[in-house]
Each structure stands twice: as structure tokens, then as C-alpha cells.
Amino acid sequence: MVRTYERKTSRGCMPDVIRRAIDHYHTTEDGVKKIAALIDVPKTTLRRQLLKFKNLSAPQREKNVAGLPLGYTRHRQVFTDEQELALVKYLKDACDIYFGLCPIEVRVLAYQCAKQFDIPMPQSWSEKERAGADWFSGFMKRHKDCISIRTPEATSIGRARANIDDFFQKLGTVIDRYKFEAKDIWNVDETRVVTVQKPRKVVGPTGAKQVGSLVSSERGQLVTLCAAISADGRSVPPFFVFPRVKLSDHFLTGAPTGPKGSAHKSGWMTEENFPKFLEHFKHHVRPSKESPVLVLLDMY
């Protein structure tokens, strides 16, 4: 599909003539053929526009044909201007805290927003669970003065010192507002667990090309462990992400009491299985509106 198109002729673009023909049809007793020949418009075009006018609602008919869409019209925009501005603001805010979204993630976010707010969207969005490349291109052009595709520079924690100070200031404000105690403040973090341990050094023959050590397999696989602990020392049973497509019960054999697991082919914590951890956390901590808790976690 051509994303940037400019008309080269005026063919099929006669809104004033068509409106004059429709007015003539409703103010006289002339037929379609006679009016088409008199005003020099195709009779099939005139019939189609008359049918379109007939299908208008009563308030629209009262405006005569002034608001009747004629000729080629621009493509339908999925989001309103206000909704797109809100999306632009979110993207700028995410970039300001060093977690900007790539084009694919922006398209996924657009699909999720349209689905969440029941906004009509193309069928291809639902099939691929992301907005189309054409939508993204048009979105960037509509807001080229505000956002653009940039190559980020790796920024260390030390250079983000201003953001750290801002974080602790907001943290203190939230704690004072809700009167959180130590039992209500939880820290969530994840770590990787490799199924094959690194062999320790052993004493062996000098000059040997290689010294072996028995392990369960030659190459280990990554398992992600996500844990939560409160400021007063309480903890939630661990949550595991196994490098599999489907989760089997025997994966948790020998685990601590009350664990929960999920599966992903990479073994990483992703946006698909993180809500499962939140349900696991909610089940054990049981927060509510009357007794809220504060969860602190990084965005990795």
C-alpha cells in the first residue's frame, strides 16, 4: 500500500457538481438520466450518491448535502487526536526514565490500547496482536515534531543520578501518604539459576590438555527465579520461569513450600508471565483497598 500518495488528476473528484445534481434531483421532477446528461456527470455515480443521501439520518438530511462525503476520502484513523497525544506523552515519559519503546513495542502497545478501550481496529491487528507498519508510519508522520526514532546511548546508573534522587523523593511521599509500615513494603527481584553448576578447581596432572568433572549435562539451561521479601523479613514462595513451552508439575518437585511456576521458551520473565507472578504474590500477601502494600521492583 502506498503510504505517501498525491493525486495526479481531478478524475472522480467533483463534490460541488455532485451536490448540485442531488439538489436538482430533489427540487425538480427530472430523472437521473436527464440530470446526469444536463450536468455532465456519470449516471451511475449520481445513482450511487443519491442512495448514499437516502441512507442518511434525518438530522443529516436537514443539512441538505453539504456534509455528504464525496469523492476520495482520507483513510480512517484508529485513534482520535486526543488518544494519540496521550500515547505520545507515554512514549516520551518512558524515554525520559531510560526505558524507551522500540517500533515493534509501540505497535504492540497500540494494539493493547485499542483492545482495552474497545476501539474498532483492522482485522490484521487482532491476528498479529500488534498494529500494522502502515499505522506506525502514519503515526510517526502525524507527530514528527514531538517524537522520532532514535538510537539510545547506554546510560549507567551513575549518570542517571537525577532520576534516582527523584525516585527516593517520590518514595518518601508515597510512604508518608499511605502510612506504610515495614510489613507493607515489598521488594521484588529476579535472578537466574543455571541447571549446571560451574565446576570448582581440582588438583590434576601437570601438562594434561583437559581435566573433566562430572555434571548433569554439558550445557546448562537458564531458569528465572522471581522472589519478593518485605522490609520486616517476610517472604513469598518463589516463582520460577522454566525454559519450556508448557509447564509440567514435576518441574517443581523438591522446590520450597508453596512455589508457583510458568513456562517460556527463553526461560526469561516476560510480559506474558509476569501477571502470573502478580497473582501468586496477591494470593500470599492478600492486599486490599483497606490494607494496601507497596511493591518496589526494577523494569528489567
C-alpha positions as CSV (number, residue, x, y, z in Angstrom):
1,M,0.0,0.0,0.0
2,V,1.3,3.4,-1.0
3,R,1.9,5.4,2.2
4,T,2.5,8.8,0.6
5,Y,0.2,9.4,-2.4
6,E,-0.6,12.6,-4.2
7,R,-3.4,12.8,-6.7
8,K,-2.3,13.5,-10.3
9,T,-5.7,14.2,-11.9
10,S,-9.1,15.5,-10.7
11,R,-10.9,12.5,-12.1
12,G,-13.7,11.3,-9.8
13,C,-13.3,14.4,-7.6
14,M,-16.4,16.5,-8.3
15,P,-18.1,17.2,-5.0
16,D,-19.6,20.5,-6.0
17,V,-21.0,19.1,-9.2
18,I,-22.5,16.1,-7.4
19,R,-24.1,18.2,-4.7
20,R,-25.6,20.4,-7.4
21,A,-27.0,17.4,-9.2
22,I,-28.5,16.0,-5.9
23,D,-30.1,19.3,-5.2
24,H,-31.6,19.4,-8.7
25,Y,-33.0,15.9,-8.3
26,H,-34.8,16.8,-5.1
27,T,-36.1,20.1,-6.3
28,T,-37.4,19.0,-9.7
29,E,-39.2,16.1,-11.3
30,D,-36.3,15.3,-13.7
31,G,-35.0,11.7,-13.7
32,V,-31.4,10.6,-13.1
33,K,-30.5,10.2,-16.8
34,K,-31.7,13.7,-17.7
35,I,-29.9,15.3,-14.8
36,A,-26.7,13.3,-15.5
37,A,-26.8,14.5,-19.1
38,L,-27.7,18.1,-18.1
39,I,-24.9,18.5,-15.5
40,D,-22.5,16.2,-17.3
41,V,-21.9,13.6,-14.6
42,P,-21.9,9.8,-14.9
43,K,-25.4,8.5,-14.2
44,T,-24.0,5.5,-12.1
45,T,-22.1,8.0,-9.9
46,L,-25.2,10.0,-9.4
47,R,-27.3,7.0,-8.5
48,R,-24.7,5.9,-6.0
49,Q,-24.6,9.3,-4.3
50,L,-28.4,9.5,-4.3
51,L,-28.6,6.2,-2.5
52,K,-25.9,7.4,0.0
53,F,-28.0,10.5,0.6
54,K,-31.2,8.4,1.1
55,N,-29.4,6.4,3.8
56,L,-28.5,9.5,5.9
57,S,-30.3,10.1,9.2
58,A,-33.0,12.8,9.5
59,P,-30.7,15.4,11.2
60,Q,-28.1,14.9,8.4
61,R,-30.7,15.3,5.7
62,E,-31.7,18.6,7.2
63,K,-28.2,19.9,6.4
64,N,-29.0,19.1,2.8
65,V,-26.0,17.6,1.0
66,A,-23.3,20.0,2.5
67,G,-22.0,17.3,4.8
68,L,-22.3,14.4,2.3
69,P,-18.8,12.7,1.9
70,L,-18.0,12.7,-1.8
71,G,-15.0,11.7,-3.9
72,Y,-11.9,10.1,-2.4
73,T,-11.7,10.4,1.4
74,R,-8.7,10.0,3.7
75,H,-8.1,6.7,5.4
76,R,-9.9,6.1,8.7
77,Q,-7.8,6.9,11.8
78,V,-7.9,4.3,14.5
79,F,-7.3,6.6,17.5
80,T,-8.6,10.1,18.0
81,D,-6.2,13.0,18.1
82,E,-6.5,13.2,21.9
83,Q,-5.8,9.5,22.3
84,E,-2.7,9.7,20.0
85,L,-1.4,12.7,22.1
86,A,-1.8,10.6,25.2
87,L,0.2,7.8,23.5
88,V,2.9,10.3,22.5
89,K,3.1,11.5,26.1
90,Y,3.5,8.0,27.4
91,L,6.3,7.3,24.9
92,K,8.2,10.4,25.9
93,D,7.8,9.7,29.6
94,A,9.1,6.1,29.1
95,C,12.1,7.5,27.2
96,D,12.8,10.0,30.0
97,I,13.2,7.2,32.5
98,Y,15.6,5.3,30.2
99,F,13.1,2.7,29.1
100,G,12.1,3.8,25.7
101,L,10.0,1.5,23.4
102,C,11.2,0.2,20.1
103,P,8.9,0.4,17.0
104,I,7.6,-3.2,17.5
105,E,6.8,-2.5,21.1
106,V,4.9,0.7,20.1
107,R,2.8,-1.3,17.7
108,V,2.1,-3.9,20.4
109,L,1.2,-1.1,22.8
110,A,-1.2,0.5,20.2
111,Y,-3.0,-2.9,19.8
112,Q,-3.3,-3.4,23.5
113,C,-4.8,0.1,23.9
114,A,-7.3,-0.4,21.1
115,K,-8.3,-3.8,22.6
116,Q,-8.5,-2.4,26.2
117,F,-10.8,0.5,25.2
118,D,-12.9,-1.4,22.6
119,I,-11.7,0.8,19.7
120,P,-12.5,-0.6,16.3
121,M,-9.3,-1.7,14.6
122,P,-8.3,-3.6,11.4
123,Q,-8.6,-7.4,11.5
124,S,-4.8,-7.7,10.9
125,W,-4.2,-6.1,14.3
126,S,-6.1,-8.9,16.0
127,E,-4.4,-11.6,14.0
128,K,-0.9,-10.4,14.7
129,E,-1.6,-8.8,18.1
130,R,0.1,-5.6,17.0
131,A,-0.6,-2.5,14.9
132,G,0.4,-2.5,11.3
133,A,3.6,-1.0,9.9
134,D,1.4,1.5,7.9
135,W,-0.3,2.7,11.1
136,F,3.1,3.2,12.8
137,S,4.5,5.1,9.8
138,G,1.4,7.4,9.7
139,F,1.6,7.9,13.5
140,M,5.2,9.0,13.3
141,K,4.4,11.4,10.5
142,R,1.5,12.9,12.3
143,H,3.7,13.6,15.3
144,K,7.1,14.2,13.7
145,D,7.5,17.4,15.7
146,C,7.3,15.5,19.0
147,I,8.8,12.1,18.6
148,S,11.3,10.4,16.2
149,I,13.2,7.1,16.1
150,R,16.5,7.5,17.9
151,T,19.4,5.2,18.7
152,P,19.7,5.3,22.5
153,E,23.0,5.8,24.3
154,A,23.9,3.3,27.0
155,T,23.4,5.2,30.3
156,S,24.9,4.0,33.6
157,I,23.2,4.3,36.9
158,G,25.7,6.9,37.9
159,R,24.6,9.2,35.0
160,A,21.0,8.7,36.0
161,R,21.6,10.2,39.4
162,A,18.9,12.8,39.0
163,N,16.3,10.1,38.4
164,I,17.5,8.2,41.5
165,D,17.0,11.3,43.6
166,D,13.6,11.8,42.1
167,F,12.7,8.2,42.9
168,F,13.6,8.4,46.5
169,Q,11.7,11.7,46.9
170,K,8.6,10.1,45.4
171,L,9.1,7.0,47.5
172,G,9.1,9.1,50.7
173,T,5.9,10.9,49.6
174,V,4.1,7.7,49.0
175,I,5.1,6.1,52.3
176,D,4.0,9.3,54.2
177,R,0.7,9.4,52.3
178,Y,-0.4,5.8,53.0
179,K,1.4,5.4,56.3
180,F,3.2,2.2,55.2
181,E,4.8,0.1,57.8
182,A,7.8,-2.3,57.3
183,K,5.4,-5.2,56.7
184,D,3.7,-3.4,53.9
185,I,6.8,-2.6,51.8
186,W,7.9,-5.4,49.5
187,N,10.9,-5.6,47.2
188,V,10.6,-7.8,44.1
189,D,13.6,-9.0,42.2
190,E,14.6,-11.9,40.0
191,T,17.8,-13.9,39.5
192,R,18.8,-16.6,37.0
193,V,19.6,-20.1,38.1
194,V,21.6,-22.3,35.8
195,T,20.9,-26.0,36.0
196,V,24.6,-27.0,35.6
197,Q,26.9,-25.6,38.3
198,K,30.3,-24.3,37.4
199,P,32.9,-26.9,38.3
200,R,35.4,-26.0,41.1
201,K,39.1,-26.2,40.6
202,V,40.7,-29.6,41.3
203,V,44.2,-30.9,41.5
204,G,45.2,-32.8,38.4
205,P,48.2,-34.0,36.4
206,T,50.5,-31.3,35.1
207,G,50.6,-30.9,31.3
208,A,47.2,-32.6,30.7
209,K,45.3,-30.9,27.9
210,Q,41.9,-31.1,29.6
211,V,40.6,-32.2,33.1
212,G,36.9,-33.2,33.3
213,S,34.4,-33.1,36.0
214,L,31.0,-34.9,36.1
215,V,27.9,-32.7,35.8
216,S,24.3,-33.5,35.0
217,S,24.7,-32.2,31.4
218,E,27.4,-30.4,29.4
219,R,25.5,-27.2,28.9
220,G,23.0,-25.8,31.5
221,Q,19.7,-24.1,30.8
222,L,18.6,-20.8,32.3
223,V,15.7,-20.8,34.9
224,T,14.5,-17.5,36.2
225,L,13.6,-17.2,39.9
226,C,11.4,-14.3,41.0
227,A,11.2,-13.6,44.7
228,A,9.6,-11.0,47.0
229,I,10.6,-10.1,50.5
230,S,9.2,-7.5,52.8
231,A,11.1,-4.9,54.9
232,D,10.4,-6.8,58.1
233,G,11.9,-10.0,56.7
234,R,8.8,-11.9,55.5
235,S,9.0,-13.6,52.0
236,V,6.7,-15.0,49.4
237,P,7.3,-18.5,48.0
238,P,9.5,-18.4,44.9
239,F,8.1,-18.1,41.3
240,F,10.0,-20.0,38.6
241,V,10.1,-19.4,34.8
242,F,11.2,-22.6,33.1
243,P,12.7,-22.8,29.5
244,R,9.8,-24.8,28.2
245,V,6.7,-24.2,26.0
246,K,4.4,-25.9,28.5
247,L,4.7,-26.3,32.3
248,S,4.7,-29.7,33.9
249,D,4.0,-30.4,37.6
250,H,7.3,-32.4,38.1
251,F,9.3,-29.2,37.3
252,L,8.5,-28.1,40.9
253,T,9.5,-31.3,42.6
254,G,11.7,-30.6,45.5
255,A,11.0,-26.9,45.5
256,P,10.3,-24.9,48.7
257,T,6.7,-24.9,50.1
258,G,4.1,-23.1,48.0
259,P,6.0,-22.3,44.8
260,K,4.5,-21.4,41.5
261,G,5.8,-21.8,38.0
262,S,5.4,-20.7,34.5
263,A,7.0,-21.6,31.1
264,H,8.6,-19.6,28.4
265,K,10.9,-20.9,25.7
266,S,13.6,-18.4,26.7
267,G,13.4,-19.0,30.4
268,W,13.1,-15.3,31.0
269,M,10.5,-13.3,32.8
270,T,8.3,-11.7,30.1
271,E,5.2,-9.5,29.9
272,E,3.1,-12.7,29.4
273,N,4.1,-14.5,32.6
274,F,4.7,-11.5,34.9
275,P,0.9,-11.1,35.6
276,K,1.0,-14.8,36.8
277,F,3.6,-13.8,39.4
278,L,1.4,-10.9,40.5
279,E,-1.5,-13.3,41.0
280,H,0.9,-15.5,43.0
281,F,2.0,-12.5,45.1
282,K,-1.6,-11.4,45.7
283,H,-2.6,-14.9,46.8
284,H,0.1,-15.0,49.6
285,V,0.1,-11.3,50.7
286,R,-3.6,-10.6,50.2
287,P,-3.5,-6.8,49.7
288,S,-6.8,-4.8,49.6
289,K,-8.0,-1.2,49.4
290,E,-8.2,-1.1,53.2
291,S,-4.7,-2.6,53.6
292,P,-2.6,-1.7,50.6
293,V,1.0,-2.7,50.1
294,L,3.9,-1.0,48.3
295,V,5.8,-3.2,45.7
296,L,9.2,-2.0,44.6
297,L,10.8,-3.5,41.5
298,D,13.0,-2.6,38.6
299,M,11.9,-2.7,35.0
300,Y,14.1,-5.5,33.8
